[in-house]
Amino acid sequence: MGAWRKLRGTIFSPSEAFEAIREKPTFLLPMLVVPLFPVLYFLVFWDSYQVQVIRMLETQFANMGMELTREMLDAQLRVTRILTPIGALVGPVIGTLAGATYHFLAARIAKSKVTYRQLFSLIFHVQVVGVLLWVLFMVLTLLQGQVSIQEPVTSLASLLPEELYGTALYGAALSVEVFSIWQLCLLYMGLRIVARLSKRASLLIVLSYFVLGALISTGAILFSTRMGNL
């Protein structure tokens, strides 16, 4: 199975794609495709995203009791415009390295003979599901003028009242997101096929990975809220 077929197959025929990844783990194509869409979004819809950044900065400075001057705002926007696309390029690679390391260690504990390269390839292919979320962002931005990147409409957090923003419940709810759950389901299937793990071992690894991600998300939200209130 070729690189494009594996990439498409991750969404439309994951069992076949994961068998192909097990036999020949490749990652160059998803490494190019996955960061492309967020970078494209920020380049094309920067004016819309900039509105969100301004609102976030105004809220942060208001919580700190500080005045956000025009000079400070312009400086922050210049830095954000440079760092955001860079983060979109580097982020998936760092995330995949971390995820592959976690799953490799967990799989080895479960007595699997899977290689790091196989899991790195699996996780990068699974991330192609996130591309669909960025396509949704693009469509919604075209229709509505702007859309929240930090709080996707596909997450449980988007249903919570505004007064819960910045709480532990809000941080946990951010992790309950449609495309993320889809990715977790694919990871479970991938561990069964690529790592040849049992149903129980695959489920435990995926659930612990989800819980760890939710804890990190909640911790980051609480830390940000605490710093804003100092």
N, C-alpha and C positions, 0 to 999 in steps of 0.2 A: 504494500500500500504506500503510495506516494505521500509527500509532505502535505499537499493540499487536501487530499482525501482524508488523512488523519485529522487535520484541523476541522474540516466539515463534519467528519464522522463523530467527533467529540460531542457534537450537538445532536446530529441526526441518527447516528448508529454507534453509540459509545462502546458497545461490546467489541465490535470489529476494530474500532480505532485503538482500544486499549490492548487488544491482542497484538496489533501491529506495533504499538509502542513497546510492548514486552519483547518482541522479536528484534526490533530495530529502533531504539530510543533516539529520537532527534528532537531538537528544540529551536533551531535557527529561525524557522518560519514563525512560530508563535512569539518568539522573542522580538520579531519585527512587527508583527500585527497587533499584539496586545497593547503596546504603548502608543501605537499610531493614532488610535481614536481619541484618547484623552488629550493628546498633544494637538490634534486637529481641532478638537472642541475649543480648547483654550485660545488657539490662534484665530479661529473664525468667530467665536462668540465671546471674545474678551470683554467687550463693552457690557454685555449682560452679566458676566461673572464679576466684573469690577464693581457693580452695584452691590453684590453680596459681600464683597471684601470691605467696601466702605461701611456698610451697615454693621458688620462684625467689628471693625475697628472702632466705630462710634460707640458701640455697646461696651467694648472692653475699656475704653478710656473713660466712659461715663461711670462704670463700676469702680474704677480706680480714683474717681473724683478729679480727673485731669482733663484739661482742654485739648482737643485735637485740632491743632492749627492746620492751615492749608499747606504749609511747608512740610509738616510732619506727614500729612496725608499723602502728598505727592511723592515723598521719599519712600513711604511704605508701599505705595502702588508700583513704583519703579522696581523695587526689590521683588515684589510679588510677581510682577510680569516676567521677570527673568527666572526666578526660582521655581515657579509653578510648572512650566513646561519641562524644566530639568528634572524636577521631582517625578513628573509623569513618565519620563523616560527611564529613570533609574529605579523608581519605586517597584515596578513589577519584577525586576531582576533581584533586588534585595529581598522582596517578599518571597520569591520562589526559592532562593537560596535558604532562607530561614525555614520555609515550609518543608522543603525537601530534607533538610537536616533533621527536623523534628520527626517527620514520617520515617526517615531512614533509621533513626535510633529506635523509634517505637517498633518498627517492623523487625529489626534485629533482635529486640527483646522478645518479640513473638516468634522467634526462630525462623524468620523468612530469609531466603538467600538473595533477595532483591538487591540490585545495585543502586548506588546513589544516582547514577546517570539515568536509570529507568524512572526513578521517582522524580527527578528534576524535570524530565521530559513530560511525565504524567501531569505534574502540577502546572507546568506552563501551558499545556494543552487545555487543562480544565479552566484556566483563567480566560480562555476565549469567550466563555459565557459572560464575563464582565464587559466584553465589547458590546454586547447587546444592550447593556445598561447605558453605555455612552451613546449608543444610537438613539435610545429612548430620550436621553437628555437633549440631544440635538433636535429631535422632533418636537419635544415639549417647548424648547426654547423658541423654535420657529413659530409655534402656535400661540404661546403665551407671552413671549418676550423675554422671560427669564424663568429659571428653575433652580431649586436649591440642590447644590451638589453635596453639601455636608449632611443634609437630611433628605435623602431620596424619597419620593412618593411611594416607592416600593418597600419601604421599611416600616416597621411597627411604630417607630418614633414619630412618623409623620401624622399618626392618629392621636398622639398624646396632646393634652392641652398645653398652652404656651408656658404656664406657670411651672411645669415640670422640667422645663429646659435646664440642663446643667446638673440634674439630679442623677443618682445611681440608676434609677429606673429608666431614665432617658438614655443613659449610656448603654445599658443592657438592651434596650429596645432597638437601638441602632444596629445591633448585630443580627436582629431577626429581620432579615431582608430577603426578598424573593429570589434574586439572582445568587445571593450568597448561599441560601439553602439549596438551590439547584447545584451549585458547585460542590457543596458537601455531599450531596447524593452521588454525584459523579466521582468524587474522591473515594467514597465507600465502594462503589463499583470498581474503580480503578485498583484499589488495594486488593480486592478479591481476585482480580484478573492478573494484574501486573506483579503483585507481590505474593500471589497465591496464599493469601491469608484466609482464615476462617471467617464466617459471618460475625461471630462474637468479637474476635480480635479487631476486625475492620471497623465494626460499630463502635467499640470502645475507643479506638484511636481517633476516629472522626469526631465523636462526641467530646472527647477531651480537648481536641484541637479547637472545636467550636467554643467550649467553655473558656479556654485560655484566651481566645480572641475577644470574647465578650468581657472578660475581666480586664484585659488591656484597654479596650475601648472605654469601659466604665471608669477605669483609673485615670485615663487621659482626660475625660470629661470633668471628673471631680477635681483633678489638679488644675485644669484650666479655670474652672469656676472659683477655686480657692485663691489662685493667683489674682484673678480679677477682683476679688473682694478684699485683697490686702490694702 
